[in-house]
Amino acid sequence: SAVISQKPSRDICQRGTSLTIQCQVDSQVTMMFWYRQQPGQSLTLIATANQGSEATYESGFVIDKFPISRPNLTFSTLTVSNMSPEDSSIYLCSVEDLGQMNTEAFFGQGTRLTVV
Amino acid sequence: AQKITQTQPGMFVQEKEAVTLDCTYDTSDQSYGLFWYKQPSSGEMIFLIYQGSYDEQNATEGRYSLNFQKARKSANLVISASQLGDSAMYFCAMRSAYSGAGSYQLTFGKGTKLSVIP
């Protein structure tokens, strides 16, 4: 299993500003993922972040709005840029080691973002 | 495309009773994996149990068991002897289609909010 530390745990931000969320893993992992969970909703994958390559974004998410860094095998950041109230959500990072069919995903504690 | 359906937005159960949370799925893939996660009010996602599409036995993990009915495409979670700490959101998820980004994409249902009554 992997232990994931995600920071900040929560924040209240002004619209138009940006917030960078950090995800630190206690071991080297191949796959890192960023999810968004809007209030009362399920998890939606934003992007897959593999070390040494550009992040792969899902439909409806773009790099300008959600730039991602993955400098090494234990760390990643997600920035929520030019925020609006619609960005108020829980953002979760997730890791998997092998990307296999039966691989469970491990999640950070989440970042509760409120944009005012 | 893969899809997970959880039809129970909320459920109540008496402490020490058993409860079943429903999950149906849709995929054209023969090989897939089914997962259940628990999300307490604190927000983290906690892995509970896994069932592979080729597993003949229903998965069990302590008080959690998965009632897997492949022909009906259902993967219901059964929690026995409910405890107050079981109050949380429960998400069913499936992994089947290869995302092309190096992983089999994990698709989540909308979740069921379970409330355990003392």
Interface residues (C-beta under 8 A of the other chain):
Chain A: T30 M31 F33 Q41 S42 L43 L45 T48 N50 T56 I90 L92 S94 E96 G99 Q100 M101 N102 T103 E104 A105 F106 F107 G108 Q109 G110 R112
Chain B: S31 Y32 G33 F35 Y37 S42 G43 E44 M45 I46 F47 Y50 G52 F91 R95 S96 S99 G100 A101 G102 S103 Y104 Q105 L106 F108 G109 K110 G111
